[in-house]
Amino acid sequence: MLKKFIVIAVIFIMSASAFAAEEVTVAAGAGYRKLVTEMAAYCEQKEGIKVNMSFGNLGQVIAQVRASGLIPVVIGDKNFFTRAKLEIADFQPIGKGKLVLAWKKGLDIKSVDEITSDKIKRIAIPNTEKAIYGIAGTEYLKNSGLADKVKDKLMVVATVPQVNSYVATGEVDAGFSNLTDTMGISDKIGGYIEINEGYTEIPIVAGFLKGNENDSAVAKLKSCLADSKSAEIAKKHGL
């Protein structure tokens, strides 16, 4: 009886260990929470793996990746990976990020140039040094000649979701965000305009860090993110 119990216990422990080995942690920009959450749920179902997630501006994400050493996959702007000098084994393209100007209910904006008018008093923008769309928004304002005209209206916050939260509650009149997160709150704001020029292209990718090439869960996630269903999910979320 004792021998049988020991055998069952060993099998249970081995099964639990096997399950634990099939976990993978993904870190991503906060503005892609809904996209990554849906992709993770799909890949968990398809591949039989557990996908843990962590979100923040990419500056926070990179710091967490370096500090923990436990995050093998990062989803974000490929240009940022280059600047951060992470050791990446491979990239899986997800889509192309799009900058938008969103505004609160009660306003009617036809052109981004209207942010210089008196009806726009405060404009939220994500972290202009560490957040993808804060950098893109700053670049756009400079290249469009609007930077000096609205500099006193800008309110810098940490992430895209914070921008959209302020716009949705009417604490700011408008904000620079990304299409993916803004689509998710379209019923809570007055509207948004896609900005398709004036900033460096934003290729959104999954970066697979070196040292994880033989990890089974990482390989399964990579395969899943490359399939047609994941592409459909990305398109659904504005990429």
N, C-alpha and C positions, 0 to 999 in steps of 0.2 A: 504493500500500500504506500509506504514511504517512498519507495523507488518510483512508483507511478506518479506520485505528487511532484517529486523532483523533476521528472521528465517533463511534466506539464508546465511547471514553473520555468524551466529552461526554454521551452518552446515559446512561452508567453514573453519572456525577456527578449528572446531573439526577434520575435515579431515586433515588439515595441521598439527595439533598436533599429530594425529595418524601416519602420514607419518614420522614426526620427531622422534617419538618413535621407528620407525623401522630402525633406523640407528645404525651402530656399527662401532667402530674404531679398526683397526688392526695395530699393530706395528710389524716390522720384520727387520731382518738383511738385509743390503743393497744388499748383494749378492743374495738375493732371490726376488728382485723386479719383475722380469718377471714372475716367478712362482706365487707369491702372486697376482699380477695384473690379471693374467689369471684366477686363482681360484676365486678371488673376482668378476670378471665379470660373471663367471658361476653361482656363488651363488646368485648374484643380480638377474639374470634372473630366476633362479629356485625358489628362496624363496621370491622374491618381496621385498628385503631389499636393503638399501644403505650401501655399505661398504667403509668407509673412510680408507685411508692407510697412514702410516708414516714409513720411512726407515732410517737406520743409522747402525753404528756398534752396537753390542748388549749392550755395555757399555752406549752409548748414548740413546738407546731404553729404557733400564731399568731406567735411570735417568729421562727420559721423563714420563715414566709410573708412577713413584713415585711422580714427581712434579705436574703432571696434575690431576691425579686421575680419568681421563676420558677415559682411554684405558683399555678395559676389556679383550682383546685378544692379545697375543704376540706369534709370530711364530719364532722359532729359535732352538738352540741346547738345548736339555733337561738338559744336564750337567750344562749349564750356569745358568739355572733357579735355580738349587740347590745351586750354588755358590752365586747367587744374593739374595737368601733367600726371594723370592717373595711368597706371600700366594696364592697358586694355588689350585683351587677347583677340577680341572680335566685336563687331558691331552688328546689330540687327535693326535695319530701318523700320520705323514705326509710321512716320508721316511727316508732314511739313507744318510747323507751328505758324499761327497767324495772329498778329497784333490787332486788337480792336479798341475803339473808344466806346465805352458804355456810359449811359446817362440815366439819371433818376426819373421816376415817373413824374409827369407834369411838365416835362420839357419836350421840345420837338427840335431835334438837331438834324440838319440836312448835310452838313459838311463839317469836317474836323476843324476847319478854320474858325468855326463859331465859338471855339473855346476861348478866343480872345475877346468875345463880347461881354457886356456887363451881366448878362443872365448866367454866366458861368463864373462863380466866385471861388470855388475850391475844386481842385482836380487831384484825385489820388493816383499815385504811381507806385509800383512795387520797388523794393530796394534797387537803387540805380547802379549798384556795383556788383551785387551778388545774385539778383533775380533776373532770369532770362528776359522777361518782358519789361522789367524796369530798365534794363540795358537797351532793349529794342525801342522802348518808348522815348528814352533820352536821345537815342540816335535819330529817331524820326523827327523829334522836335527840332533838333539842331539842323538836320538836312532840309526841313521844310521851312526854316526861317521863323518858326514859332517860339523857339526856346526863350528868347529874351522877353517876348510879349506875355508869356504866361508864368515866368519863373516865380513870381510872387504868389501865384495861385496854387502851386504844387504842394502837395502833402505826401511825403514819402512814408510808406508803410512797408511791412516785411514781405508780404506775399500777394499773389494774384487773388486768392480767396478773400483776403482782407480788403483789397480794393473793392471787390464785388459786394462784400458785406456792407461797406460804407455807402456804396451807390444804392444798394437795395433799401437801406434804411433812411436814405436821404441825408446822411451826414455830410456827404459831398455831392456836388452837382454832376460830376463826371469822373471817369477814371480810365486809365490805360490798363488793359487786361489781355487775356488770350481768348480766342474763340471757343476753345473747349470748355473752360469753366463758365464763361458767360452764357453759353447755350443752355447750361443747366439751371440758370436763374432768370431766363428770359421773361418769365411771367411776373417777376418781382421788380423789374426795371422798366424804364421808358423805352429803351431800345439800344441798338449799338450799330456801329459802322465798322466793317472790316477795312483794315489798312494794309494794302498789298505792296507798298513800295516805301522807300525811304529808310530802310533798315536792313541789316545783314540777314540773309535767308536763315531760317531757323529749322534745320533738319532735326527732327525728334527721333532718337534712337535708343535702343537698349544696349548699354555697354557691358560686356562680360569681362570682369577683371581677370588678369593673369593669375594662375595658381589654382584655378577652379575647373580646368579643362576636363578633368576626369570625374567631376561630380555628376552623378546620375540625374539628380533633380534639376541641376542647372542645364544640363543637356536637354532634358525633356521640356523645360520652360523655353529654351531657345528654339526648339523645333516648333512648339506651339505658337510662339510669337511670329513665326515665319509663315504660318498657314493662312488660307484665304478667309477664314472666319475672324481671325485677329485683325486682318486688314479691313474687314467690314466694320468691326467694332471701332477701329481708329477713324474710319470715314464717318461713322455715326457721330463721333465726338469732335468733328470739325478738323480732322487732320487729313 
